[in-house]
Amino acid sequence: MTTLTPAELERYARHIVLQDVGGPGQQKLKAARVLVVGAGGLGAPVLQYLAAAGVGTLGIVDDDTVSLSNLQRQVIHDTDQLGEPKVASAAEAIARLNPHVAVEPHPVRLSATNALALISRYDLVVDGSDNFTTRYLVSDACFFARKPLVTGAVGRLDGSLTLLKPHEKDADGTPNPTYRCLFPDRPADGALPTCAEAGVLGALTGMVGTMQAMEVIKEIAGFGEGLLGRLLLVDARSMRFETIRYRWSAKNPLNGAAPLRFDELAGA
């Protein structure tokens, strides 16, 4: 078991006295390796809260640089870091926040050729990407790498998140649902407006990203009920929260009746 230094015991004191986490849970957080896809609106609060919580190693995947229009919501970056790679900017912020956290920057765009190898190096993945192509790719790769995935998305004033572990089965022996059980048909490129076209409320990304971080902490420390088989919907305009249950579908191409290989799913 990973040991905690005296400085870490003081830093994480409010976790350690919390019955649901305690010393053993904090040690699990320190030993964990989490990959965060996207250092933008969702990834920023995810990275900040996971770093503050003491997750031992954080991998960051993002091939973009910091621009002025990011700063309304991507709060891990600041004005002095304009033009800097987001993975580097985020790593600098994490180092200031918690020097006990190791950061592994990956300034690349995930693709069918690198996703599986990259994801396999971590214990759990958080998807904060802003497009469906990446979301489907990440969810497929996590299934084949047998890694839990916390995935989230935001629109103008609404958001959603869920926990996926389709490589496991429930108590009845039924496979857990996949992302493709929840969203069987991938929207065509350009079918939905981008953040730049439609806008997004900055604080909303903070809400959803923080809830993603909470799901990760619960999953690693091993307490509470995760969002497995449940999609949490957030309506920031009316401040309403709803949960939709979803189930495994035999039609899904991952763990369904006619499963496909990872390389066959690239265009599916």
N, C-alpha and C positions, 0 to 999 in steps of 0.2 A: 504494500500500500504506500502511496506517495505521502511523504511526511510534510508537515507545514512548519515553516520557520517561525520564530517568535514575532517577526514583523508581520508575517501573513496571519498569524493567530490574532493579532491586534486589528489588522486591516479587515478581516472577515468576521470580527467578533459578533456582529449582529446576525450573521448566518449561523455561526456556531452555536449560539444560544437558542436558535430557532429549532424547535423539535423536528420539523420536517426535513431540515438539512443537517444540522449538527456537524461534528467533526468528520464523520465518515462521508457525508454528502459533499463537504467542502474538499475533501481529499479526492473524491471522484471528479469534481470539477477541475481540480488542478491537473489531474492525469488525462483529462479529455482533450481530444483533437477535433476541432470543429471547423468546417469549411463554409465560408460565407460567400455566396455568389452575388456579386454586385456590391459596390461601396457607395451606393446612391441613397435615395430617400429612405428606403427600407433598411438597407444594409448599415447605414450610419448608426441608428439607435441599437440595432442588433449588436454591432461591434462594440459600441460603447458599454452597453449593459453586460455583455458577456465578458468583456475585459474587466469591468468593475467587479463582476461576480467571481473572478478568478479562474476562468477557463484557461487551462495551461498553455494551449497552443491554438492560435487562430490563423487559419489560412484565408486569404482574400483573393478572389478572382475578379478582375476588372481591367479592361484594356483602354479605359477612357482617361482623360485628364480633367482637372478641376476647371470649371468655367463659372463666370459670374452668375449665370442663371441657375446654377446648382444650389447656391448658398441659401436660397429661401427655404430649403427643406433638408439639404444634405449636411446636417449640423456637425459632422465629424471633421469637415473641412472649413477653412476660413479664408479671408481675403488675401492673406499673405501667401497662400498656396495656389493661387491662380496659375494655371498652366502646368502644374505639377501632376504627375501620374497619380490617380486616385489611390492606388495601392500604397504608394509611398507616403502620401498625405495622411492616409488613415493609420499607417504604421507609426508615423511620428506622433499622432494624437494618442494612440494606444500607449506608446512608450511614456508619454507624459502622465497618462491616467494611471497606469499600473505597470511598473517595470518588471513585475514577476511574470508577465504574459509574453510568450514568444510569438512573433508574427512571421508568417511565411507568405510573402507577396507573390502573386502570380499575375503579372501584367499581360494576360492573354485573353482572347475570346474563346469561350468553351465551344468545342466542335465535336463531331462524332469521332474524330481521330484522337482527341486528348481527354475527353470527359471521363471515360471509364478509369483510366490510369490515375488521373488526378483525384477523383472522388474516392478511389480505393485506399488512398493514404490517410483518410480521416475516419473518425468514429460516427460522425453525424454531419448532415449538410443542411444549411439554411439557404433557401432561394429567395433573393430579393431582386431578381431580374425584372426587366420592364417589357418583356415581349414573350409571346407564346412559343416561339421557336425554341428559345432557351429553356422555358419552363418544361416543355415536353422532353427535351433532351436531358435535362437534369433529373427529372423524375424517372425516365427510362434507365439512365445510368445508375441511379441510386438503387433501383430494383436489382439490376444485374450485379452490382457491387455489394448488395445486401446491407445497405446503410439506411437508417431512418432519415426522413426528410421533413423539415418544417418549411412549407411553402406559403407565400403570401402575395397579395396583389392589391393595388389601389386604383381607383378611378378618380373622377373629379372630387366627389365628396363621399365616396364609399370605399370599403375595403373588405378583404376576406383573408382567412388563413385556415390551415388544416395541418394535421400530422399524418404522414404516410409511412407505413411499414408493411408493404405488400409482400415482402420476402418472408413474412411470418404468417401464422394462422391463428384464428381465434380458438376459444375453448372447445368449440364444436368441430374443429378441424377444417373450417371453411377459410380459404385464403382471405387475408385482409384486402380491402379495396385498393386499387391503384389510382393514380391521377387520371388515367384514361377511363376508369369507371365513373369518375366524377364529371369529366369533360371528354366524352368520347370523340368528338369531332373538333379538330384543331381549326380555329378561325384562319381564314386566308390572310396572308400578309396584306396589311393596309385596310383590313375590314373594320378595325376599330381605331379610333383616333389615338395618337400618341399623347404623352404628357405635354409635349411642346405645343401640340395642336389644340388640346382640350383644356389644359391647365390641371392643377391639382393643389389642394390645400396643404400647405407645408406641415401643419401640426398633425394632419391625418396620417402622414407617413410615420410620424413619431409614435402615434397610437398603435398602429398595426405592427410596426417594427419592434416596439417594446413588448407587445404580446407574443411575437415570434420568439424573442429572447426568453420570455417566461416559459414558453413551451420547451425550449431547449434545456433550460435549467432544470425543469421538472423531469424531463426525460433522462438527463444525465444523473441527477441526484436520486432519482427513483421515488418520487412521491406524487400524490395527486392523480387526477384523471386527465389524461391528455386528450387532444382533439382527434384521436383516431376514429375514423368513420364519421366524423362530424365536421361540417364546414361552418365556421363562425363568420357571420356577416355583420359588418359595421356600417351604419348609416349615420354619418357625422352631422348631416343637416338636421335631423330630428333627434340625434343622440340615442338611437335605438340599436340594440344588439339582438340578433336572432341566430339560432343554430339549426342547420339542416342536416339530418342524418342521411348518409349514403352507404350503399352496400357494394359488395363484390359483384361484378358482372362477368358471366362466362364468356361474353363476347369480347372482353378486353384482350388485347394482343400480348400482354405480358405474362399473366398467370391464369389466363382463361383457357377455354377448351382447345384453342388452336394457337399456342404461343409462337411468337416470332423471335428470331435472334436480334441482338442489339443492332447489328449492321443492317438488318432488314427494316428497322423502324425509322430510319433517318427521314424518310419522306412520308411516313404514315401519320 
